[in-house]
Amino acid sequence: MELSSLSLPPLRYPKPSRSSLLPIFPFSDRKCAYFGYSVCKMATLRNSCNLENGYLVVDAELGYVVAKSELAGTGMADASYSLSAIAAISLIGFMIVVHPFVLLFDRYRRKAQHFIAKLRASATVAPFFKIEHEGLENLPSHDAPAVYVSNHQSFLDIYTLLTLGRSYKFISKTGVFLFPIIGWAMSMMGIIPLKRMDSRSQLECLKRCMDLVRNGASVFFFPEGTRGKDGNLGDFKKGAFSVAAKTGVPVIPITLIGTGRIMPAGMERVLNPGSVKVIIHKPIEESDPEILRQVARNTILDTLKRRG
């Protein structure tokens, strides 16, 4: 069945408000809205139970899409979207309930919050593409701090990496923390805020990363600094490797293959069919950040050339 068999109206971008309840996809962000829009199109093609009156209907108040489909009669699990919204709201409830205990007993790693985030990420991506993991034996133990680095291809990368179930701390733009539900979850997980093009914020970010690592937590960097739009691996910035060198922990390179084809950077309205491969490479231990940077980049680059 061709994607062109769908006739879809323009997508609305509702403004976020304090009272808004976001579903499993945070649609108050334009890019996230594109993701949900594409998910609806893909689900219409892939599911096999009846559509109701030829429409894919999801709550417009929550920012979901209402799409008219020519696949009427071929099927769609309408209830799956309601279940996804309920799951997201329920999970943020669990995070809020356990958070005081997390702060008391696991302030730095926050394993419970990351486990809940893994459930949410798995529920988000599992119906739409398969993730295959390689090199799981190269992951350090859950209690061993490390600096993880990866290539960055797509909006889907963080969802994909959360399915590994490791409690590493990502770095995110400060503006994302303002969104209800998603911002609360990020704060409770200990995600590190960063103001781009602000040298003081960058310095504070690196200091916080080193503090986390020294207290037993792991951090995750996309050392290219942004998503690649041409499929090529960009230059790696030095920050992640300085953190690893100064704290004496290993760097764990990870190669992501396929997320950029399923949802290319800058094309969040597209959700192509496909699968994703997550390749975890052997830890790199070195005291020189420049050597760490070069070895990690070459490891990921060689893998992309051979298998990407």
Backbone as CSV, one residue per row, in Angstrom:
resi,resn,N_x,N_y,N_z,CA_x,CA_y,CA_z,C_x,C_y,C_z
1,MET,0.848,-1.193,0.000,0.000,0.000,0.000,0.882,1.240,0.000
2,GLU,0.598,2.175,-0.895,1.414,3.377,-1.006,0.974,4.431,-0.003
3,LEU,1.934,5.206,0.482,1.629,6.273,1.428,0.716,7.309,0.793
4,SER,0.763,7.412,-0.538,-0.058,8.398,-1.235,-1.546,8.088,-1.141
5,SER,-1.889,6.855,-0.669,-3.297,6.509,-0.530,-3.969,7.261,0.603
6,LEU,-3.175,7.960,1.398,-3.744,8.773,2.477,-3.956,10.207,2.016
7,SER,-5.097,10.762,2.362,-5.359,12.171,2.090,-5.496,12.875,3.429
8,LEU,-4.495,13.660,3.795,-4.416,14.215,5.142,-4.576,15.728,5.144
9,PRO,-5.324,16.263,6.096,-5.456,17.721,6.211,-4.217,18.316,6.824
10,PRO,-4.060,19.631,6.740,-2.890,20.278,7.370,-2.882,20.029,8.870
11,LEU,-1.691,19.993,9.434,-1.525,19.762,10.860,-1.648,21.054,11.651
12,ARG,-2.395,21.015,12.760,-2.490,22.147,13.654,-1.409,22.046,14.714
13,TYR,-0.855,23.192,15.107,0.159,23.222,16.154,-0.403,23.979,17.356
14,PRO,-1.031,23.297,18.289,-1.592,24.007,19.439,-0.507,24.603,20.310
15,LYS,-0.767,25.784,20.874,0.219,26.407,21.747,0.216,25.706,23.092
16,PRO,1.408,25.478,23.684,1.444,24.839,24.994,0.876,25.760,26.060
17,SER,0.261,25.158,27.055,-0.238,25.932,28.187,0.061,25.176,29.466
18,ARG,-0.067,25.863,30.583,0.235,25.229,31.863,-0.685,24.054,32.127
19,SER,-1.895,24.116,31.624,-2.871,23.077,31.927,-2.893,21.962,30.897
20,SER,-2.073,22.090,29.844,-2.125,21.088,28.787,-1.556,19.773,29.270
21,LEU,-2.182,18.688,28.849,-1.680,17.359,29.153,-1.157,16.758,27.867
22,LEU,0.143,16.527,27.791,0.713,16.036,26.558,0.611,14.526,26.498
23,PRO,0.364,13.964,25.319,0.357,12.516,25.163,1.776,11.991,25.090
24,ILE,1.899,10.756,24.645,3.225,10.135,24.599,4.142,10.872,23.637
25,PHE,3.548,11.630,22.694,4.335,12.484,21.814,4.085,13.922,22.230
26,PRO,5.093,14.700,22.602,4.879,16.065,23.100,4.562,17.028,21.969
27,PHE,3.265,17.164,21.624,2.891,17.894,20.426,2.928,19.398,20.574
28,SER,3.289,19.920,21.747,3.389,21.365,21.841,4.620,21.876,21.126
29,ASP,5.539,20.990,20.769,6.726,21.347,20.000,6.430,21.052,18.536
30,ARG,6.715,22.003,17.637,6.389,21.808,16.227,7.016,20.536,15.669
31,LYS,8.283,20.286,15.993,8.947,19.093,15.473,8.304,17.832,16.028
32,CYS,7.924,17.872,17.308,7.276,16.714,17.899,5.908,16.499,17.266
33,ALA,5.241,17.593,16.904,3.953,17.468,16.250,4.107,16.779,14.905
34,TYR,5.169,17.124,14.168,5.440,16.437,12.914,5.581,14.939,13.153
35,PHE,6.245,14.572,14.258,6.470,13.169,14.555,5.141,12.446,14.743
36,GLY,4.245,13.058,15.558,2.965,12.428,15.797,2.126,12.336,14.527
37,TYR,2.207,13.357,13.697,1.494,13.375,12.420,1.943,12.201,11.548
38,SER,3.254,12.001,11.484,3.806,10.920,10.679,3.455,9.556,11.246
39,VAL,3.466,9.467,12.583,3.105,8.216,13.246,1.695,7.807,12.868
40,CYS,0.781,8.780,12.850,-0.601,8.467,12.483,-0.683,7.910,11.070
41,LYS,0.077,8.506,10.141,0.076,8.012,8.760,0.600,6.590,8.689
42,MET,1.732,6.336,9.377,2.325,5.006,9.331,1.417,3.969,9.977
43,ALA,0.816,4.323,11.103,-0.039,3.367,11.795,-1.231,2.990,10.937
44,THR,-1.753,3.946,10.166,-2.876,3.652,9.275,-2.489,2.599,8.253
45,LEU,-1.267,2.661,7.783,-0.811,1.698,6.791,-0.517,0.333,7.404
46,ARG,-0.045,0.307,8.655,0.511,-0.914,9.197,-0.464,-1.739,10.025
47,ASN,-1.518,-1.157,10.561,-2.423,-1.897,11.422,-3.529,-2.553,10.610
48,SER,-4.219,-3.495,11.244,-5.158,-4.313,10.478,-6.461,-4.573,11.236
49,CYS,-7.033,-3.560,11.832,-8.393,-3.673,12.328,-9.177,-2.466,11.807
50,ASN,-10.492,-2.462,11.955,-11.331,-1.528,11.208,-11.175,-0.086,11.638
51,LEU,-11.104,0.805,10.639,-11.205,2.239,10.888,-12.660,2.583,11.183
52,GLU,-12.894,3.582,11.974,-14.248,4.005,12.263,-14.681,5.066,11.267
53,ASN,-15.579,4.686,10.385,-16.103,5.593,9.357,-15.014,6.154,8.455
54,GLY,-13.933,5.409,8.311,-12.887,5.863,7.410,-11.995,6.935,7.965
55,TYR,-12.095,7.190,9.266,-11.283,8.248,9.861,-10.350,7.671,10.918
56,LEU,-9.160,8.260,10.986,-8.267,8.039,12.116,-8.504,9.213,13.068
57,VAL,-9.133,8.946,14.203,-9.574,10.023,15.065,-8.843,9.940,16.393
58,VAL,-8.196,11.031,16.764,-7.569,11.116,18.074,-7.894,12.477,18.651
59,ASP,-7.860,12.601,19.943,-8.316,13.801,20.648,-7.611,15.064,20.158
60,ALA,-8.354,15.956,19.537,-7.762,17.191,19.021,-7.323,18.123,20.140
61,GLU,-7.975,18.028,21.308,-7.578,18.881,22.427,-6.160,18.616,22.864
62,LEU,-5.734,17.367,22.730,-4.375,17.013,23.105,-3.403,17.217,21.964
63,GLY,-3.857,17.768,20.873,-2.937,18.061,19.790,-2.764,16.914,18.825
64,TYR,-3.634,15.914,18.879,-3.507,14.798,17.952,-4.103,15.149,16.590
65,VAL,-3.834,14.295,15.626,-4.266,14.520,14.258,-5.571,13.797,13.983
66,VAL,-6.440,14.392,13.193,-7.618,13.712,12.674,-7.413,13.586,11.173
67,ALA,-7.294,12.371,10.681,-6.904,12.159,9.289,-7.957,11.334,8.568
68,LYS,-8.345,11.765,7.376,-9.259,11.005,6.532,-8.451,10.041,5.696
69,SER,-8.810,8.785,5.722,-8.046,7.769,5.016,-8.891,7.096,3.957
70,GLU,-8.261,6.759,2.831,-8.913,5.993,1.781,-8.852,4.503,2.073
71,LEU,-8.282,4.135,3.238,-8.158,2.736,3.600,-9.351,2.281,4.436
72,ALA,-10.472,2.984,4.341,-11.645,2.632,5.135,-12.008,1.181,4.903
73,GLY,-12.208,0.450,6.017,-12.568,-0.954,5.910,-11.387,-1.875,6.031
74,THR,-10.155,-1.365,5.825,-8.995,-2.232,5.924,-8.473,-2.298,7.345
75,GLY,-8.797,-1.311,8.187,-8.527,-1.464,9.605,-7.554,-0.507,10.219
76,MET,-7.772,-0.242,11.522,-6.879,0.598,12.316,-7.266,0.453,13.765
77,ALA,-6.299,0.247,14.640,-6.586,0.111,16.070,-6.697,1.498,16.680
78,ASP,-7.908,2.093,16.561,-8.113,3.448,17.082,-7.795,3.534,18.572
79,ALA,-8.104,2.468,19.285,-7.920,2.496,20.741,-6.465,2.627,21.139
80,SER,-5.542,2.284,20.229,-4.123,2.321,20.595,-3.679,3.737,20.944
81,TYR,-4.267,4.761,20.300,-3.879,6.127,20.585,-4.377,6.580,21.950
82,SER,-5.587,6.161,22.304,-6.096,6.479,23.634,-5.236,5.810,24.699
83,LEU,-4.842,4.563,24.429,-3.994,3.848,25.383,-2.631,4.520,25.515
84,SER,-2.101,5.036,24.398,-0.812,5.723,24.444,-0.889,6.978,25.296
85,ALA,-1.986,7.731,25.134,-2.151,8.947,25.933,-2.292,8.615,27.411
86,ILE,-3.078,7.580,27.708,-3.261,7.169,29.102,-1.939,6.712,29.696
87,ALA,-1.155,5.960,28.904,0.129,5.471,29.394,1.067,6.622,29.728
88,ALA,1.114,7.634,28.845,2.007,8.769,29.084,1.628,9.511,30.358
89,ILE,0.336,9.764,30.538,-0.112,10.490,31.724,0.138,9.662,32.978
90,SER,-0.093,8.355,32.875,0.146,7.482,34.023,1.622,7.448,34.394
91,LEU,2.485,7.422,33.380,3.918,7.319,33.656,4.453,8.576,34.317
92,ILE,3.973,9.744,33.894,4.442,10.955,34.567,3.947,10.959,36.007
93,GLY,2.790,10.359,36.248,2.304,10.225,37.611,3.228,9.376,38.464
94,PHE,3.700,8.268,37.909,4.642,7.415,38.628,5.937,8.164,38.919
95,MET,6.401,8.935,37.933,7.639,9.691,38.143,7.495,10.679,39.291
96,ILE,6.354,11.348,39.341,6.121,12.325,40.407,6.072,11.635,41.771
97,VAL,5.398,10.474,41.822,5.249,9.759,43.094,6.601,9.282,43.629
98,VAL,7.457,8.747,42.741,8.721,8.165,43.217,9.823,9.210,43.368
99,HIS,9.599,10.414,42.854,10.697,11.378,42.814,11.273,11.744,44.184
100,PRO,10.466,11.948,45.217,11.072,12.236,46.523,12.011,11.132,46.997
101,PHE,11.647,9.875,46.737,12.499,8.758,47.138,13.764,8.700,46.284
102,VAL,13.618,9.058,45.008,14.789,9.112,44.128,15.788,10.143,44.647
103,LEU,15.292,11.312,45.027,16.186,12.358,45.534,16.862,11.941,46.837
104,LEU,16.158,11.169,47.649,16.729,10.726,48.915,17.783,9.634,48.743
105,PHE,17.513,8.666,47.841,18.335,7.463,47.787,19.151,7.302,46.506
106,ASP,18.841,8.062,45.470,19.545,7.862,44.195,19.598,9.187,43.431
107,ARG,20.094,10.213,44.082,20.043,11.570,43.535,20.765,11.702,42.205
108,TYR,21.840,10.966,42.006,22.669,11.173,40.819,22.283,10.258,39.656
109,ARG,22.107,8.974,39.927,21.785,8.060,38.815,20.309,8.131,38.421
110,ARG,19.416,8.154,39.401,17.971,8.237,39.168,17.470,7.084,38.295
111,LYS,17.819,5.885,38.705,17.482,4.698,37.911,15.978,4.518,37.732
112,ALA,15.217,4.774,38.778,13.771,4.579,38.683,13.167,5.471,37.606
113,GLN,13.600,6.730,37.554,13.067,7.648,36.549,13.464,7.221,35.138
114,HIS,14.680,6.723,35.002,15.114,6.285,33.680,14.418,4.995,33.254
115,PHE,14.071,4.151,34.209,13.301,2.954,33.869,11.929,3.338,33.326
116,ILE,11.292,4.311,33.961,9.998,4.786,33.474,10.148,5.417,32.088
117,ALA,11.242,6.172,31.887,11.492,6.771,30.566,11.705,5.691,29.510
118,LYS,12.350,4.596,29.891,12.543,3.490,28.949,11.198,2.903,28.533
119,LEU,10.284,2.725,29.489,8.960,2.203,29.162,8.250,3.115,28.171
120,ARG,8.345,4.408,28.426,7.691,5.367,27.537,8.306,5.343,26.148
121,ALA,9.638,5.314,26.079,10.315,5.297,24.782,9.972,4.026,24.014
122,SER,9.963,2.892,24.716,9.652,1.626,24.054,8.230,1.633,23.511
123,ALA,7.296,2.163,24.303,5.913,2.242,23.844,5.770,3.166,22.640
124,THR,6.628,4.179,22.568,6.560,5.156,21.480,7.036,4.570,20.158
125,VAL,8.161,3.847,20.189,8.769,3.428,18.925,8.428,1.999,18.521
126,ALA,8.128,1.117,19.477,7.963,-0.302,19.165,6.910,-0.593,18.102
127,PRO,5.748,0.106,18.082,4.754,-0.230,17.064,5.158,0.154,15.646
128,PHE,6.196,0.965,15.485,6.452,1.551,14.180,7.772,1.142,13.539
129,PHE,8.752,0.755,14.313,9.968,0.202,13.724,10.686,-0.672,14.738
130,LYS,11.468,-1.606,14.196,12.188,-2.568,15.030,13.577,-2.027,15.346
131,ILE,14.019,-2.244,16.587,15.360,-1.852,17.004,16.177,-3.111,17.282
132,GLU,17.324,-3.194,16.658,18.242,-4.315,16.883,19.493,-3.793,17.579
133,HIS,19.884,-4.443,18.657,21.058,-4.035,19.422,22.219,-4.995,19.179
134,GLU,23.386,-4.430,18.989,24.616,-5.218,18.866,25.632,-4.708,19.876
135,GLY,26.423,-5.637,20.421,27.489,-5.238,21.334,27.027,-4.908,22.734
136,LEU,25.906,-5.482,23.159,25.423,-5.207,24.507,26.439,-5.621,25.572
137,GLU,27.275,-6.584,25.219,28.312,-7.024,26.170,29.350,-5.939,26.423
138,ASN,29.384,-4.917,25.563,30.346,-3.820,25.750,29.860,-2.750,26.713
139,LEU,28.603,-2.835,27.108,28.082,-1.861,28.056,28.677,-2.119,29.443
140,PRO,29.113,-1.078,30.128,29.555,-1.265,31.514,28.367,-1.610,32.400
141,SER,28.631,-2.011,33.608,27.543,-2.323,34.534,26.718,-1.071,34.809
142,HIS,25.516,-1.280,35.291,24.607,-0.154,35.548,25.186,0.838,36.545
143,ASP,26.034,0.360,37.433,26.583,1.232,38.474,27.915,1.869,38.090
144,ALA,28.452,1.511,36.925,29.753,2.038,36.514,29.566,3.290,35.665
145,PRO,30.087,4.437,36.093,29.928,5.664,35.300,30.747,5.617,34.021
146,ALA,30.262,6.283,32.992,30.951,6.343,31.704,30.437,7.550,30.940
147,VAL,31.162,7.913,29.898,30.717,8.946,28.965,30.337,8.250,27.665
148,TYR,29.073,8.342,27.301,28.572,7.733,26.073,28.522,8.796,24.972
149,VAL,28.916,8.398,23.759,28.844,9.316,22.620,28.248,8.581,21.422
150,SER,27.574,9.339,20.574,26.923,8.722,19.414,26.815,9.728,18.284
151,ASN,26.668,9.205,17.065,26.288,10.048,15.946,24.839,10.484,16.132
152,HIS,24.464,11.574,15.482,23.127,12.156,15.673,22.501,12.371,14.306
153,GLN,21.452,11.589,14.008,20.834,11.627,12.686,19.409,12.136,12.681
154,SER,18.700,11.966,13.797,17.252,12.103,13.738,16.661,12.469,15.094
155,PHE,15.443,12.991,15.042,14.644,13.224,16.242,14.412,11.926,17.007
156,LEU,14.485,10.791,16.321,14.222,9.496,16.944,15.392,8.970,17.767
157,ASP,16.562,9.600,17.681,17.757,9.043,18.318,17.598,8.881,19.824
158,ILE,17.056,9.891,20.501,16.956,9.818,21.956,15.960,8.740,22.372
159,TYR,14.819,8.658,21.672,13.871,7.579,21.964,14.557,6.223,21.819
160,THR,15.340,6.076,20.749,16.022,4.809,20.493,17.026,4.491,21.590
161,LEU,17.803,5.480,22.006,18.844,5.252,23.009,18.246,4.990,24.391
162,LEU,17.095,5.560,24.680,16.457,5.293,25.965,16.041,3.835,26.108
163,THR,15.800,3.154,24.992,15.400,1.750,25.067,16.525,0.853,25.580
164,LEU,17.768,1.359,25.623,18.868,0.573,26.186,18.746,0.423,27.704
165,GLY,17.972,1.285,28.323,17.727,1.153,29.748,18.861,1.607,30.644
166,ARG,19.752,2.453,30.125,20.838,2.980,30.941,20.479,4.375,31.445
167,SER,20.895,4.672,32.672,20.494,5.947,33.282,21.518,7.041,33.010
168,TYR,21.855,7.217,31.713,22.748,8.319,31.383,21.961,9.608,31.240
169,LYS,22.665,10.703,31.474,22.042,12.022,31.434,22.344,12.682,30.096
170,PHE,21.295,12.991,29.355,21.450,13.725,28.108,21.600,15.215,28.401
171,ILE,21.990,15.942,27.374,22.045,17.399,27.432,20.968,17.938,26.493
172,SER,20.205,18.922,26.961,19.098,19.428,26.151,19.019,20.941,26.241
173,LYS,18.461,21.550,25.207,18.230,22.998,25.203,17.306,23.387,26.351
174,THR,17.601,24.514,26.966,16.819,24.948,28.123,15.342,25.160,27.778
175,GLY,15.049,25.578,26.547,13.667,25.853,26.167,12.770,24.641,26.250
176,VAL,13.334,23.436,26.060,12.515,22.227,26.070,11.952,21.963,27.468
177,PHE,12.651,22.436,28.499,12.201,22.205,29.867,10.925,22.975,30.186
178,LEU,10.549,23.935,29.350,9.360,24.749,29.603,8.067,24.034,29.241
179,PHE,8.149,22.960,28.456,6.943,22.267,28.028,6.379,21.423,29.173
180,PRO,5.076,21.501,29.401,4.472,20.658,30.435,4.706,19.178,30.147
181,ILE,4.701,18.364,31.142,4.889,16.916,31.103,6.295,16.548,30.650
182,ILE,6.659,16.876,29.398,7.977,16.493,28.894,9.077,17.209,29.673
183,GLY,8.875,18.490,29.964,9.867,19.235,30.735,9.984,18.737,32.159
184,TRP,8.820,18.407,32.754,8.849,17.858,34.114,9.614,16.544,34.149
185,ALA,9.330,15.683,33.172,10.000,14.377,33.120,11.508,14.547,32.974
186,MET,11.919,15.469,32.105,13.350,15.693,31.896,14.029,16.174,33.172
187,SER,13.363,17.074,33.894,13.929,17.576,35.144,14.072,16.456,36.163
188,MET,13.055,15.603,36.261,13.102,14.514,37.234,14.129,13.453,36.853
189,MET,14.426,13.317,35.565,15.462,12.381,35.121,16.868,12.932,35.324
190,GLY,16.971,14.241,35.558,18.288,14.847,35.724,18.947,15.249,34.425
191,ILE,18.137,15.453,33.367,18.678,15.914,32.092,19.350,17.281,32.302
192,ILE,20.446,17.510,31.608,21.281,18.695,31.841,20.898,19.809,30.865
193,PRO,20.490,20.976,31.366,20.103,22.070,30.465,21.325,22.794,29.902
194,LEU,21.174,23.295,28.691,22.255,24.035,28.031,21.666,25.151,27.186
195,LYS,22.208,26.359,27.338,21.883,27.463,26.438,22.930,27.486,25.340
196,ARG,22.496,27.263,24.141,23.429,27.263,23.017,24.011,28.657,22.816
197,MET,25.237,28.691,22.350,25.942,29.933,22.069,26.149,30.780,23.323
198,ASP,26.088,30.141,24.482,26.318,30.841,25.748,27.501,30.161,26.430
199,SER,28.645,30.812,26.435,29.869,30.183,26.937,29.766,29.858,28.431
200,ARG,29.094,30.704,29.190,28.942,30.420,30.615,28.094,29.170,30.825
201,SER,27.008,29.044,30.058,26.155,27.865,30.168,26.908,26.605,29.758
202,GLN,27.738,26.716,28.728,28.521,25.564,28.297,29.490,25.121,29.380
203,LEU,30.124,26.079,30.024,31.057,25.753,31.099,30.335,25.107,32.276
204,GLU,29.167,25.660,32.642,28.387,25.089,33.733,27.923,23.674,33.387
205,CYS,27.576,23.465,32.129,27.142,22.143,31.673,28.254,21.110,31.849
206,LEU,29.472,21.462,31.433,30.603,20.539,31.569,30.923,20.274,33.037
207,LYS,30.843,21.308,33.869,31.090,21.118,35.301,30.056,20.178,35.907
208,ARG,28.805,20.348,35.493,27.754,19.478,36.025,27.962,18.041,35.558
209,CYS,28.373,17.865,34.321,28.667,16.518,33.815,29.756,15.853,34.643
210,MET,30.825,16.581,34.923,31.920,16.010,35.707,31.472,15.686,37.123
211,ASP,30.630,16.532,37.696,30.115,16.265,39.041,29.270,14.996,39.049
212,LEU,28.432,14.824,38.042,27.608,13.623,37.950,28.465,12.370,37.821
213,VAL,29.454,12.430,36.934,30.312,11.268,36.712,31.079,10.911,37.988
214,ARG,31.586,11.910,38.672,32.340,11.654,39.914,31.449,11.091,41.020
215,ASN,30.148,11.272,40.885,29.218,10.717,41.862,28.534,9.445,41.355
216,GLY,29.113,8.840,40.315,28.652,7.527,39.877,27.641,7.490,38.761
217,ALA,27.251,8.642,38.208,26.291,8.670,37.110,27.024,8.702,35.771
218,SER,26.298,8.414,34.708,26.847,8.474,33.351,26.213,9.636,32.595
219,VAL,26.929,10.136,31.594,26.409,11.220,30.771,26.469,10.808,29.308
220,PHE,25.596,11.418,28.511,25.523,11.075,27.083,25.655,12.350,26.256
221,PHE,26.573,12.310,25.293,26.795,13.444,24.402,26.546,13.036,22.952
222,PHE,25.997,13.977,22.183,26.062,13.902,20.718,27.163,14.887,20.324
223,PRO,28.390,14.421,20.167,29.516,15.357,20.024,29.520,16.158,18.722
224,GLU,28.656,15.805,17.768,28.522,16.661,16.580,27.834,17.978,16.937
225,GLY,27.094,17.976,18.029,26.437,19.192,18.486,25.040,19.401,17.943
226,THR,24.708,18.751,16.845,23.382,18.881,16.245,23.177,17.699,15.313
227,ARG,21.956,17.553,14.823,21.670,16.456,13.906,22.252,16.746,12.524
228,GLY,22.892,15.729,11.938,23.408,15.864,10.582,22.288,15.809,9.564
229,LYS,22.310,16.716,8.591,21.227,16.779,7.600,21.599,16.165,6.264
230,ASP,22.872,15.819,6.075,23.280,15.270,4.780,23.726,13.814,4.881
231,GLY,23.540,13.201,6.036,23.922,11.802,6.208,25.381,11.586,6.540
232,ASN,26.176,12.655,6.510,27.607,12.530,6.813,27.872,12.814,8.288
233,LEU,28.899,12.164,8.819,29.272,12.369,10.214,30.026,13.683,10.348
234,GLY,29.574,14.560,11.236,30.229,15.847,11.429,31.441,15.738,12.335
235,ASP,32.121,16.851,12.497,33.253,16.894,13.420,32.759,16.725,14.847
236,PHE,33.594,16.111,15.677,33.253,15.927,17.074,33.840,17.060,17.905
237,LYS,33.010,17.670,18.728,33.495,18.670,19.667,34.189,17.973,20.839
238,LYS,35.008,18.717,21.542,35.917,18.113,22.512,35.306,17.910,23.908
239,GLY,34.165,18.540,24.190,33.641,18.566,25.550,33.469,17.208,26.197
240,ALA,32.833,16.285,25.497,32.577,14.956,26.066,33.870,14.267,26.467
241,PHE,34.871,14.428,25.644,36.128,13.708,25.852,36.973,14.365,26.943
242,SER,36.793,15.662,27.122,37.435,16.334,28.254,36.842,15.842,29.569
243,VAL,35.519,15.660,29.581,34.864,15.136,30.785,35.407,13.751,31.120
244,ALA,35.509,12.890,30.101,36.000,11.527,30.326,37.443,11.528,30.807
245,ALA,38.281,12.354,30.172,39.705,12.388,30.532,39.907,12.922,31.946
246,LYS,39.159,13.949,32.317,39.349,14.560,33.631,38.780,13.719,34.767
247,THR,37.797,12.885,34.462,37.193,12.055,35.510,37.706,10.612,35.479
248,GLY,38.471,10.265,34.447,39.065,8.933,34.383,38.093,7.810,34.074
249,VAL,36.995,8.118,33.387,36.032,7.067,33.022,36.149,6.762,31.529
250,PRO,35.699,5.589,31.099,35.799,5.245,29.679,34.764,5.979,28.827
251,VAL,35.076,6.084,27.535,34.127,6.575,26.539,33.522,5.360,25.846
252,ILE,32.204,5.337,25.746,31.498,4.238,25.073,30.915,4.780,23.765
253,PRO,31.551,4.495,22.613,30.977,4.967,21.339,29.783,4.097,20.928
254,ILE,28.764,4.731,20.405,27.579,4.027,19.908,27.280,4.536,18.503
255,THR,27.066,3.604,17.587,26.693,3.959,16.217,25.209,3.688,16.020
256,LEU,24.483,4.699,15.577,23.065,4.553,15.239,22.934,4.467,13.727
257,ILE,22.251,3.437,13.266,22.036,3.237,11.835,20.538,3.104,11.580
258,GLY,20.012,3.927,10.708,18.624,3.781,10.273,17.677,4.860,10.737
259,THR,17.957,5.534,11.854,17.017,6.559,12.324,16.912,7.712,11.335
260,GLY,18.031,8.045,10.690,18.022,9.140,9.727,17.234,8.823,8.473
261,ARG,17.115,7.546,8.142,16.303,7.170,6.974,14.818,7.132,7.332
262,ILE,14.503,6.710,8.545,13.100,6.632,8.955,12.525,8.038,9.142
263,MET,13.275,8.896,9.828,12.846,10.285,10.000,14.058,11.194,9.823
264,PRO,14.308,11.663,8.594,15.476,12.514,8.352,15.408,13.817,9.138
265,ALA,16.570,14.341,9.479,16.639,15.624,10.180,15.996,16.712,9.326
266,GLY,15.145,17.519,9.942,14.461,18.575,9.233,13.232,18.110,8.479
267,MET,12.914,16.813,8.540,11.751,16.265,7.830,10.891,15.478,8.820
268,GLU,10.493,16.146,9.918,9.774,15.459,10.969,8.354,15.074,10.574
269,ARG,7.908,15.503,9.395,6.600,15.064,8.904,6.693,13.701,8.245
270,VAL,7.903,13.191,8.085,8.112,11.917,7.389,8.400,10.821,8.397
271,LEU,7.733,9.685,8.241,8.067,8.489,9.015,8.100,7.327,8.041
272,ASN,9.287,7.079,7.490,9.451,6.026,6.500,9.517,4.662,7.178
273,PRO,9.152,3.604,6.463,9.335,2.264,7.029,10.819,1.938,7.134
274,GLY,11.158,1.054,8.024,12.557,0.661,8.164,12.835,0.095,9.538
275,SER,14.092,-0.176,9.791,14.520,-0.687,11.096,15.753,0.086,11.532
276,VAL,16.070,-0.023,12.811,17.177,0.724,13.403,18.153,-0.252,14.028
277,LYS,19.419,0.029,13.868,20.459,-0.779,14.497,21.250,0.106,15.447
278,VAL,21.435,-0.382,16.666,22.230,0.302,17.677,23.453,-0.561,17.954
279,ILE,24.630,-0.051,17.611,25.870,-0.821,17.763,26.701,-0.197,18.881
280,ILE,26.887,-0.948,19.946,27.684,-0.469,21.078,29.107,-0.986,20.920
281,HIS,30.054,-0.064,20.837,31.458,-0.437,20.626,32.189,-0.622,21.956
282,LYS,33.359,-1.177,21.885,34.157,-1.414,23.079,34.556,-0.094,23.728
283,PRO,34.631,-0.073,25.054,35.022,1.151,25.759,36.420,1.613,25.354
284,ILE,36.599,2.921,25.330,37.901,3.520,25.032,38.404,4.191,26.304
285,GLU,39.582,3.824,26.729,40.173,4.412,27.931,41.482,5.096,27.563
286,GLU,41.558,6.375,27.837,42.724,7.182,27.451,42.682,8.475,28.254
287,SER,43.843,8.996,28.596,43.898,10.220,29.401,43.949,11.487,28.554
288,ASP,44.185,11.333,27.262,44.269,12.488,26.365,42.926,12.678,25.660
289,PRO,42.234,13.793,25.898,40.915,13.982,25.279,40.961,14.011,23.752
290,GLU,42.044,14.491,23.172,42.126,14.536,21.713,42.201,13.134,21.125
291,ILE,42.946,12.258,21.794,43.007,10.869,21.326,41.638,10.206,21.479
292,LEU,40.985,10.450,22.592,39.638,9.913,22.787,38.704,10.381,21.679
293,ARG,38.773,11.658,21.361,37.909,12.224,20.310,38.149,11.557,18.971
294,GLN,39.425,11.429,18.599,39.757,10.848,17.299,39.364,9.382,17.213
295,VAL,39.659,8.619,18.266,39.356,7.184,18.240,37.842,6.963,18.202
296,ALA,37.096,7.710,19.011,35.641,7.548,19.033,35.026,7.907,17.683
297,ARG,35.462,9.010,17.101,34.897,9.410,15.811,35.245,8.408,14.717
298,ASN,36.499,7.958,14.690,36.905,6.993,13.667,36.148,5.676,13.810
299,THR,35.888,5.274,15.051,35.135,4.034,15.282,33.732,4.137,14.698
300,ILE,33.058,5.239,14.981,31.697,5.428,14.472,31.703,5.626,12.957
301,LEU,32.665,6.410,12.466,32.741,6.680,11.027,32.984,5.401,10.234
302,ASP,33.916,4.567,10.692,34.206,3.317,9.991,32.980,2.409,9.957
303,THR,32.241,2.369,11.052,31.048,1.538,11.107,29.981,2.052,10.155
304,LEU,29.798,3.360,10.098,28.816,3.927,9.169,29.200,3.649,7.720
305,LYS,30.484,3.702,7.417,30.926,3.435,6.044,30.697,1.975,5.657
306,ARG,30.944,1.073,6.607,30.824,-0.339,6.308,29.381,-0.835,6.330
307,ARG,28.551,-0.244,7.216,27.253,-0.827,7.448,26.086,0.154,7.312
308,GLY,26.421,1.439,7.213,25.345,2.431,7.153,24.772,2.611,5.768
